[in-house]
């Protein structure tokens, strides 16, 4: 029962262009959404988050968009840099639980 | 850095042997979690703790037990390891205050069960 889905296992973009990572969820009780970034041999690190009362949150080059009616969120990275190459996990939480997607491997080519 | 240390970082063991992984935190966080990461599954919760001696099961708890006798230490035990438990294990703590909705992860333990 995957309540959080990242349907693209991988994404490749050119340096300087926009990266768009997508995430869908099924549980309407989720009220907080997060993106984590993971480099090889390291733990996931928090990147950006959004509360269900908002539809957009921006932090520098990173913007997360939330469409509650579609149960969909996306992470935009502009401009993409080679150092952004990593696995990105989407997460959704309610007061009792946090669920993660399977991850999307982003490769940014110089 | 949330002051989380996992040990060991790497472990190779044989099927049927017991294994204990340790998570140590230095900042007195109340909530601690154990996740496993597997290709195609992302991060799945095994067990969590909401205080000393207070623990509960997560999504994939079968074959695992946990203990928390001190605030700073959360132990994950595989009583009799199986090959399906080969995975990367991450410990996490829940932040406080404005970070209360976020989890902060350790560096992970790569476990191989042969």
Interface residues (C-beta under 8 A of the other chain):
Chain A: X4 X6 X32 X34 X36 X41 X42 X43 X44 X45 X46 X49 X89 X91 X93 X97 X98 X100 X101 X102 X103
Chain B: X4 X35 X39 X40 X41 X42 X43 X44 X45 X90 X101 X102 X103 X104 X105 X106 X107 X108
